[in-house]
Amino acid sequence: MRFLRNLLFRLRAILRPGAMERELRDEFAFHVEMETRKLVAQGLTPAAAAREAQARFGGQVGERERARDSWGVNVVKDFAADLRHAFRQFRRKPGFSVLGILTLALGLGATVGLTGVVRSVLIRPLPVSDEGSLRVFWSPFDWRGVEFDYLRERIRAFSSLAAYSSDGTTLRTEAASSVLLMGVTSAELFEVIGARPLMGRTFRSGEDRPGAEPVTVLSYGMWQQELGGDKGIVGKRIVLDGKPTTVIGVMPRGFFFPTPEYRLWRPLNLDPASGQYQGNGWLALLGRVRPGMTDAGVREDIQALARALGERFTYPAAWDKTKGASSQTLRESLVGDTRPALLLLLGAGVLLLLMACANVAALLLARTTDRTHEIALRAALGAGRGRLARQIVTESLAFSLLAGGIGLGLATLGFRVLVASLPLQNGLGAAVSLDWTAFAGALALSVVVGLGVAVAPVRDLLQGRLTGLGNERGVRGMARGTGRVHAVLVGGEAAVAVLLIVGAMLFIRSVGRLLAVDLGFEPHGVVAVDVAAYGSDLSPADRSRLYREMTARAAGIPGVASVGLINRLPIRDGGWQGPVSVEGKPDLSGAQGPNSLYRPVTPGYFTTMGLAVVKGRGLEETDRAGSPRVGLVSQSFAARAWPGQDPVGQRLRTGMTRDTSALTVIGVVEEAKVTSISGVNPFVLYVASEQADPPEGEILVLRTAATLDQVVGPVRRLVHEIEPRAAIGRVTTMDQAVSGAMAEPLRLRFFLSLFGVLALALGVVGVYSVVSYSVARRQTEFGVRMALGATPGQVLQQVVGKGLLPVAAGTGLGIVAAVALARVAARFLFGVTATDPLSIGLAGGALLLSGTLAALLPAWRAARVSPTESLRAE
């Protein structure tokens, strides 16, 4: 209780100092009054008694000060006074304060934001149980149901095996149909990953087999957004693809698998009698390693499974699953190529933060050293060494905390913008959050920088070298030490700046090469609309009617020049591929047949996309069901299948449709980028959509001068009019699709260019501050030199040369580091080597030129020093 009373007393002294002062004054007045009454009772007059009472108590100022000391709050009051003094100092030098605080705040904000993303994506546990024991098999999304069932009976190193894939589905309501991304899984998936539902249950054994009732498990987001958070949703039916489906469970908030984009999960239909079970692969396999099993044991089992596959199945050379057998962790499978890009950006952000810290350290050190005369004067007036040292430390601490607070605000306000700009894929941006531990670490670093800068003047104070007005030796010695530290800091800044600018130049040149790639088609002015016609209640005839009428009516939309249909959009989409057998070519038939993308298109597709038919003819309206089957091949396909021959009239077969009869090649389409911009073009087989099985989804492409919004509305209305059960999915332009394919290099270019510009600016500020500090310290020296015959040009040359020495050294060190770290950036570049001499030369030249310009202004001031005024001052 005594401790609590003392604490409350001290809090009152801090929070209500006015009331405490009044009580103290009243207490002293009470004692004087009592003494006065006592003296009056002894016979003195009231006036004499009052004078005598005041004399007996002595000077009340000292007594009151001792009374205040007894309150035990002087340390807090002194700290508050030091803070007020610190902010007055900031206001006296607003340019210095704003520059230093914003420099550190930007470095902190960028690093905190990037660290939050990296921690969320690469470190934070996934919403599964014991993620380290979950392994994804090789050839993801290329397994068949028959292979899954075959392997699950033969695993030894794994306790269980599950299969999953992705599919689209339409949620039908009275208002409209909407397209959702859905996971299709084997019944044991949730048990394998160790995920428990928030409500209801997950799949039971047998619900992925023929005859099972249709059921689904919802994500938390779908339950809340599409279904309004209905607490009685479990057991109710929703209409998916036209089929009433029972909701059996809802997963908890924060759960996702395999990525946050998935809105619900349904069981696979592993029916041995279905063509899908035996047909093309589309599944990924996920196993949980048995407890105690080593990595060597897992690798051995994987190789045994590959051998078993070779004994049971015959594979074409294009995707022989008996070769390259391996497994990877679930996180590796999920993150994929995102990890290196994130680590590269985080490394650049950390370098920028270190550079900001070095710059702030240089500014604070110069500012503190410039105040040595002020410190000596205050010491001469009676301020104690400890009190002065505490004030210096408080100023540095206030500077760091203020910068940290602004950095926190920048990180918080800009975090979502940062996430949207990063090369994250598969909806991973929705799963990231700001990392407060990273902010605490970065703030601690800024505090360490501030306190570290205060060490030198505090040490000199405590050792008594700055406590006299005439103590010029201590001041000059400190200045020399500060100059050396400044040079080291600026050299380090220059090295980091060169490293970041080299990275920016490499990506600028790399993206320039990517943008110059000939796509083979004309993306500008093309709008792509995904049309979903899912559901067992939609027959092939219904789908054919929808696509035929939709194409015809879309051609009449104002501003539309041409219209086409395709099953996969170039650049954006992959998939739909398989082996092709070339008649008359035994080496290109059967298991040796080349792998080709399969693209059913309408006659207007080539015109709409700007693809030229370089040989033969294109598709015509007469190429429909019942007429001879025809197709076109890409130039690379023709060169591989019929080198030195005319491909027109040649025949080939594909197993991508129910009709396996041969089709005749009627033309060759110019080579175009289909799946990526930088990769090797795969072979492409274009067939007449009327002669192919109508898919559950098509992509309508329209060449138009109208805007996206002007086109999408009419398309949405006509699709609803033709077939209300169909739905519109993604809507994009081909320009956006191309930009999306270059998302990673474009975003890396943006961030590294931003970091490079900031690094260059910080380098300029660092050089300017160092040279300005040196000129201010040596102003008298320059005046004396000029009085003895030195010319202004000689002084300017000397100042600029000395100021550029650390910059030149740091630039050389940065170039060496850039060459040494070339492998880090090499995988992200296209058409440019990581040691590109032009990029390195431009980066080094930019920094040296900027450093020279930064040194010229203070050097020009030094050259204009008046010798007369300098000698008079001396």
N, C-alpha and C positions, 0 to 999 in steps of 0.2 A: 504493500500500500504506500509505503514511503517513496519507493521508486516512482510509482504512478503519480503521487502528488508532485514530486520534483519535475517529472516530465510535463505534467499539465502546467506547472508554474513557468517552465522554460518556453513552452509553446505559447503561453499567454504573453510572455515578454517579447517573443518574436512577432506574434500576430497582432498584438494590441500594445505597441510601445507607448503610445500617447497616454493610455490609461495608467500604465505602470509609472510613467514619469509624473503624472499628477499625484498618484499615491505616494511616490517618493518625496515630492515637494511638500505634500500635506503632512507627511510624517516628520520631516525636518521642521516645518512650521509649528507642529504640535509640541515638539521637544523645546523649541525656543520659547514658545508661549508659556509652557509649564515652568521653565526656568525663570522667565520674567515674573510670573505670579509669585514664585518663591522669594525672589528678591524684593518684590513690593511688600510682601508680608514681613520682611526683615527690616523695612523702614525706608527703602529707596523710593524715589519718585518713579512713576511709570516710565518716563523718558530715560532716566538713568538706568533703571532696571533693564529696559530693552537693550540699551547699548552694552551693558555688562553681560547680558545673556548672549548677545551676538559675539562678544569678545571671547567668552568662555568656550563657545562651540568652534571658534576659529573659521578658516575658509571653507565654506560649504561646497565649493566646486570640487575640491579634491576628495572630500568625504562622499559626495554623490558619485564620483567616478569609481571610488572603491566599492560603493554599494552596487553600482551597475556591474562591476567585475564579479561580484559575488553571485549574480544571477546565472553565470555560466553560459552566456549566449554571445560573448564577444566574437568568438570564432565565426559564428554564422553572420553576425553583423559585418565583420571585416570582409568576409567572402562576398556578401551582397554589395558592399561598397566597392570592392575590387571589380565585381561584375559591372556596376554602373560606370566605373572608370574605364573599363575595357570597351564598353559600347560608346563612351565619349571619344575614345581613341579611334574607334571605327568610323565615327562621324567626321572626325578631323581629317581622315584620309579616305574619303568614300571610294575613290577609284581603286586604291589598293584593296580595300575591304571587299568591294563587290567582285573584283577580279579573282581574288583568292578564294572567297567563299563559293562563288559559282563554279570555279574550276574544280574544287574538291567535291562539290555537290553533284556535278555532272558525272564525274568519275564514280562516285558512290552509287548514284542512281542507276547508271548503266550496268555496273557490276552486280548490284543487288538483283536487278531484274533478270539478267542472264543467269545468275546463280540459281534463282528460283525456278527458272525453266529447266535447267540442267538437273537440279535435284529432283524435280517432279517427274521428269522423263527417264532419267538414268539411275536414280538412287532410291527414290521413295518406293516402298513395296507395292507391288501390283495387288489388286483386290482378289487375290487367290491365296490358297494355303500353301506355304513352303514352295515359293516359286522356283527356288534353285533346283528342285527335283523334277520340274516339268520340262520335257524336251520335245521340240517339234522336229518331225522326221524330214529328211531330205525330200526334194521335189514337192514343195508345198503347193496345194491346190492343183495337184496333178494325179491324185490317187482315185481309183475306182472303188465302188462298194465291194466288189468281189475281192479286191486286193486287201481291203481293210479287214474283211471277215477272215481271209486267209492268214494274215499276219497276227491277228489278235489271239489265235490259237497256238502261236509259236513263239511268243515273246518270253524271255527268261529274265532279263535284267530289269524289266518293267512290270510293275504290279498290275497295271491296267492300261488300256489304250482306248482313245476316243477319236472320232472323226468329226470335222466341222467344215463348213464353207459359208459363203455369203450368197444371198439371193435378194431379189426385190419382191415386194408384195404390195398389194393395194388394200388399204383400209377403207371399206365402203361404209358410208353413213347416209342418212337421208339427205344431208346437204350436198355432199360431194364425195369423190374418191381421191385419196391422197396416196402417194408412193412413199414407202418406208424401206429402209435397209434392214434386212432380217438375217439372223444367223440360223443356219440349218445344221443340226448336230445329231450325233448318235445319242442314244438314251443315257449313256453313262457320263457324258461330258461334265456336268456340274459336279458329279461325285469325284471325277478325276481331278478337277481343278480345286476341289474343296470349297465350293461356294454355297452358301445357305441363303434361302429366300427370306425376304422381309415378311411376306405373307404367302400362305399356301404352301405349295411344294414344287419341286422340279420334276423332270421326266423320270418315269419308271421303266424298268426293263420291259421290252416288248412294244413300247409306244413308237419305236422307229421301224416297226415291221408291218407287213401287209395286214389289213383288217383292223388296225388300231383306230380309235376315235381321234379326230383332229383336235389337238391341244396346243397351247402356247404359253410361254412365260414372258412377262413384260419387263422392260426396263423401268426404273423409277421415273425417268424423264417421260416416257410414253404414258405411263399411268397418270402422271400429273398433268401433262400438257394435252395430249389427244383425248384422254378419257376423264379429265377433270378431277383426278384424285379420288374417284369413287371407292370408298372403303369396303363396299360389298362387291367389288369387281370379281373376286375369286369365285369361280363357279358360273359366272355369267358368260354369255357368248357374244363374240364380236365377229363381223363378217370380213374375212381375209380372202382375197382373190375369189370372191363370190361364194365362199364356203363358210357356214357358221362354225366357229372354232371356240372351244371352251378355254377360258383363261384359268390356268391351274396355279399360277404363282406370280409374284411381283418381286423382283430383286431389289436389294437395298440401295439407298442413295450412294453414289460413288462407285458402284460396281460397274465394270464393263468387261466385255470379252467378245472378240479379241481386241477391239478398239472402241472408243466412246461413240462412234457413229452408229453402232447397232442399236435398234430400237426394241427389238423383240427376238425371241428364239422359238423355232419350231423343230420337231423331230424330223430327221431324214426318213425317207421311205426306202429302206433297204430291201427291196423286193427282187430276188434273183430272177424273176420272170420278166423284169422290166429292162428295156434297152439301156436306160441310164445306169443301171447296176453294172452291166457288162461293157458299156460304151466308153466314151472319152472320160479321162480323169478330170476331177474338179474339186476333190476333197483335200484337206490338210489333216495330217495325223499327229496326235499329241499323246505322249505317254508319260506316266509318272514312274520315276526310277525307284526300285525297291530300296528300302532302308539298308544302309551299310554297303550298297553296291558302289564300286569305284568307277572312275571315268574309264579306266582300261576295260573293265567288265562291260560297261555300256557300249564302248566302241566294238568290242568283240561280238556282242549280241547283234549290233547293227549290221556288221559284216555277215553274220550268219543269216540274218533275215534277207539280206540282198542275195545271198547264194540260193536261199530257198525260193525267192521270187524267180530266179533264173531257171530253176527246175520246173516250176509250175507254168510260167507265162513266157510268151515270145514277144520281145520288144523291138520296135524299129530303132535304128541307130540314133535317130533324132532325140529320143528320150528313153534311153536304156537305163532302167532303174537299178540294174545290177552294178552300175558303175557310179562312183562318187558318193557312195552311201555314207551318211553322217547324220548328226543331230545337232541342234543348237538350243540354247535355253529359250524359254518363252519371251523373255525381255529382248534378247537378240533378234528373235523373229519379229517382234512387234516394232522395235525401234529401227532396225535395218540401217539404212544409210543416213539416218538422222543424227546418230551419235557423233561421227566425225565433224559434221558441220557445226553442231552445237558446241563441241569442245573447242573447235577453232575460234568461234565467236567469243566463247567465254575466255579463252586465252588472250584474245585481242582486248577484251574488256578489262581483264586484270592488268595487262600492260598499260592500258590507258589510265587505270586507277593509280598504278605505281608512278606513272609519269605526272599525274595530277598531284600526288603526294610530294614528289620531288620538287615540283614547281612551287607548291605552297610552302614547302620547307625553305626554299630559296627566298621567297618573298618575306616570310615571317622572320627569317634570320637577318635579312637586310634591314627590316623594320626595327627589330629589337636592337641591332647593333647601332643603328642611327640614333637611338635614344640613350646612348651611354652617357652623354653629357647631362641629359635630364635626370638620369638615375643618380649620377654623381652629385648633382645639385640637391636632390631630395635627401640623399644620405647626409650631405653637409648640414641640412636643415634639421636633422635629428631622426630621420626615419631609420629604423633598424634594418640590418641585413636580411633577417628572416622575413620581415614585413615586405621589403622590396622584392625578395625572391618569390614570395607568395603571390604578389601582384602580377609578376611576369608569367608565372605558371597559370594563374587564373585567366589572364588574357588569352594565352594560347589555348586553354581548355574551352573558353567561350567561343573562340573562333572555330574550333573543331566541332563543337556541339551544334553551333548554328549551321555550319555547312552540312553536318549530318542530318539535321532536321529538314533542311531544304532538299537534300538528296532523298530522304524518305518520302517526302511529298512528291518529288518527281517520279520516283519508282512506283508509288501507289497510283498516281494519276495516269501514268503512261504505260502501265504494265500490260493491259489488254491490247493496246496499240502495238507494243513490242511483240507480244505473242502472235498477233495476227501477221506481223511482218517477218517472222522467223520461218525457216524451211521445215516446218512441222507438217506431218502428213497423217492421214487416217483419223482426223479429228482429235489428235493428241492435245491440241491447244485447249480443248475443253477440260482436260484433266490436270492442267498445271495451275499452280497458285503461287503467290508471292512468298518467298522464303524469309521469314523474320529472323531466323538464326543467321542467315547470310548478312542481313542488315546489321545485326548486332556485331558480327565479326568485322564488317567493313567500317562501322562506326568506331569500334575499338581501334582499328588501324589508324583512322583519322586522329583519334585522341593520342595514340602513341606518337604519330608524326608531330602533332602540336607540342606535346610534352617533350619529345626528343629535341625539338628546336630550342626549347627553353633551357636545355641542360647547360649550354655554353655560357650564357650570361648569368645564370643562377650560380654556376660554379665560380665564375669570376667574382660575383658578389660575395659569396660565402668565404672566399679566400681573401677578400679585402682589396682586390685590384681595381674596383670601380667605386670606391667610397670617398674619393677626394677630388676636388675640382681641378687640382693641378696634376692629377695622375694621368698624364697623356701617354705614358709608356703602356699602361694597361689597355687603354683605348686602342692604341695603334697595334698592339700585339693581338688584341681581339679582332681587329679589322683584317690583319694579315691571315689569321686563322679562318675567318669568315670567307675571305677571298678564295682560299684553297677549297673549302667545302663547297662554295658556289660553283667553282670550276668542275668539281666532281659531279655535282647534281646536274649541271647543264650538259656535261658529256653523257651522262646516263640518259637524260631526256632525249638527246640527239640520237643515241643508239636505238631507243625504243621507237622514236618518231620515224626513223628510216625503216625499221622493221614493218611498222604499220603502213607506211606509205608505199613500200614495195608491194605488200599484199594488196592494197587498193589498186595500184597500177596493174598488177597481174590480172585481177578480176575485171578491171575495166577493159583490158585488151582481150581477155578471154570471152567476155560477153559480146564484145564487138565482133569477134570471129563467129560466135554462135548466131548473132543477128544477120550475119552475111551469108549464112548457109542457105542454099537453094532448097526450099521445101518441096519443090515439084508441083505445088498447087498454090492457088491464090487465096489466102485466108481472109483478106480484108473484104468486108461487106457480106460475110456469110454468117447466118444465124442457125444454130442447131438446137432442136427441141426434142427431148427424150419423150417418147410416147409409150406408156406401159399398158399392155393388154393381158394382164395376168388373170388366171382363174380357169378352173376346169369347166365353168359354165360358158366359157368362150370357146367355140369350136374353131378349127383351122379356117373354115369358111367365113366365120365372123371376123377373124383377124384379117384375112385377105380382103374382105369387103371394106373394113376400116381403113387399111393402108391404101387401097386403091382410091376410094372416095376422098380420103384426106389429101392425098397427093394432088388429085385433080382440082379440088376446091381451093387448096392452098396456093395454087398457081394463079388464082384470080384475086388474091389479096392485093390491094393497091400498093404499088412500089416493089412488088416481087417480080424479079426477072426470070428466075428459073427455080425448079424444085427437084429434090431427089431424096431417096431413102437409102439407108445403109444400116447394117446391124451393129457396127462399131465405129465410133468417130475417130478419124485419124489423129495421131499425136496423143490424144487424151486417153483412149481405150486400147487395151490389148486383148488377148484371148481369142477364142474361136479359131483354132488352128488344128491341123492334123496332117497326116502323111498323104501324099499324092502319088499315084502310080502312073508312069508315062508309058503308053503303049509303044511297042517296038524298041523299048530301052530296058533290057533286063537288069542293068545296073541301077536303074531308077524305078524299080518296081518292088512290090512286097515290102519286106523289112528295110530295103535300101532306098525306098521312095523318099524324095525330099519333103521336108516339112514346109507347109505353106499356110499363110493366113487365109481364111475363108470369108469372103465378103460378098453376100448377095446385095445387089444394088438395082435401082431403077434406071431406065435410059437417061433421065435427066441428071443423074448424079455427076457424071464427068463434066458436063457443062457448068453445073452449079459450083463445083469445087475448082474449076479451072484446070482440070487434068486433060492432057492431050492424048488422043489415040494415035500413036506414031506409026502403026502398021495395021492393015486390015480395016475393020469397021468397028463401030461401037454397038451398044445394045439398041434394039428397036422395039417398038410396041408389039411387033409380031412375035417377039421372043417371049412366049408365054407358055403356060401349062398346055401340054399336048403337042407342042411343036418340038423339033429336034433340040436337045439340050446343048447350050453354047456357053462359052465363057471367054474371058480375056485374062491375060497374064501380065505381070510387071516385066520390065525390061531385064532385070537381073534373073528372074525366073526363066525367061526365054533363052537367055545366054547360057544358063546352066543346063537346061533340058535339051536344047537343040542348037548347040554351038555350030555356027557356019551353015545352019539350015533355016528355012523359012518356017516359023512357028505356026503361021496361019494354015489351018486345015489339019493340024496335028490333033491327036486325041489323048485324053487322060481321064483318070478316074479318081474320085475322092469318096471317103467314107463318112463325110459330114452330113449326108442326107439319107433318108430312107431309100431313095432311088439311087442305086449304085451303078447304073448304066453309064457308059462312057459319054463324055461331052466333048464337043469340038471347039478348038481354039479359033475364034474369029478375029482376034485382034491383040495388039500389044499396047499396053498403057505405059506412058512415060514413068520413069522411076520417081518415086515420091517418098517423103518421110511418112511412115505409117504409125510406128509405135514410139519413136523417140527422135529427137533432133540430132543428137550426137552419135548414136549407135549405128551399127550396120543395118542396112535395110533388109528385112526379111522378105522372102518370096510372098507374092500376093496373087491369089486367084479370085477374080471378080466373076460372079455368075448372075444370071437374070433372077431377080427376086421372085418373079412370077413362077419360075421353075424350081424354087427352093421351098422347103418347109417353112410356113409362116411362123416367125419367132414370136415369143410373148412380149417382146419389146423391140421397137425400131427407133431410129433417129431420123427425124425430118430435117433436112438441110435446105435453107432458102437463101438464094442470092438476092439481096435487096439493098436499096439505097435508104430505106427507112431505118428508124432506130429500133433497138431491141424491144422496148415497150410497145411501139406501134405495131409490131408483128405478133408478139406473144398473145396479146388479148384476142385478136381474131382467130389465131390457131387454137387457143383454148376453147373458144366458143364452138368452133366447127367440130372439134373432136368430141365435145360433149353432145352435140346434136347428132353426130353420126353414131356414136356408141357411148352411152352414159356410163357403162361399166369400165371404160378406159380412163386413164389418168395421165396428166402431164407431170413428168419428173423434172430432171435438171434442164435448165435453159441457159444457154451460153452463146457467145460468139466464137468464131474460130480464132480471132485475135486473142481472146481470153484463154482459149485452149492452148495456143502456142505459148503465151506468156506463162501459163501454168506448168507447161513442160520445162520451162526455163526458170521455174520459181526459185530453186536452190541457188544457181549462180547469180540470178538477178538480186536476190535478197542478200547474198553474201557480198556482192558488189556494193549494194547500198550501205550495209553496215560497215564494211571495211573502208569504204570511201569516207563515210562519216567519221569513223575513228581516225582515219588518216588526216582529214582536215582538222579535227580537234587536236591531234598530235602535233601537226604543223603549227597550229596557233599556239599551243602550249610551248613549243620549242622557241617560237618567236618571242613570246612573253619572257621565257627564261633567259634568253640571250639579252634582251633589252634590259631586264632587271639587273643582271650581273654587270653589264657594261655601264649602265647608269649609276649603279652603286660604286663602281670603281672610279668613274669620273668625279662623282661627288666627293669621294674620299681624297682624290689626288688633285683637286682643283688648284690648290696652292702650288703644288709641284709643277703643274703644267704652266702656271703663270711664271714661275721662276725660270723654267726652261725657255719659255718664249722671250723672257727678259734677257737671257744669255745668248739668244740668237736662233733658237729653234723656230722653224716656220710653221704656220697653221697646218699646212699639208703634211709635214712630218708628224705633228702631234696626232692628226686625224688617222694617218696610216698606222701609227703605233697602237692607238686605241682599238681600231678595227681589227688589226692583226692579232693583238692579244685576246680580244673578245672572241675571235673565231677559232682560236687554238682548241678549246674544249669541244667546240662544235665539229671541227674537222676530225678530231680523235674519235668522238662519239659516232660520227657518220661512218668512218672506217670500221669501227666495231659493229655497227648495225648492219653494214653490208656483209661482213663475215658471218654474222648471226643469220641473216636472211639466206645466204647460200647454205649454211649448215642445216637450216630448218626447211629446206626446199621440199623435202619429201612430204611434209605435213600438208602443203597446199597442192601438191602435184595432182592428187586424185580429183580435185574440183575443177581443174583447168581444161580448156578445150582449145587446141590449136596454138597453145603458148606453153613453153617450158617454164618450170618453176624457177629456173636461174636465167630467165630472159634478160639479156644484157641491157636492152632498151628500158625495161621497167626499172631495173636496179639503177641504171644511170640517171633516169629522170627523177627517181626518188632522192638519190644523193644530191643531184644538182638542185632540186627544189629546196632541200633543207639548207644547203650552203648559201644559195641565193637569198633565201628568207633570213638566214642568220646575218648575212652581210647587211641587208636592208635594216634589220632590227638594230644592228650596232652603229649604223651611220648617224642616226639622230643624236644619241648621247656623244658620239665622237665629234659631231659638228659643234655641239655645245662646248666640248673641251677645247676645240680649235679656236673658239671665239672668246676664251678667257682673257680678261684684261690683265697684263703683267703689273700695271701700276696698282690696281685694286688688290691684287693678290699680295704684292709686297707690302702695301700699307696695312692689310689685314694681318700679315705675319708680324 
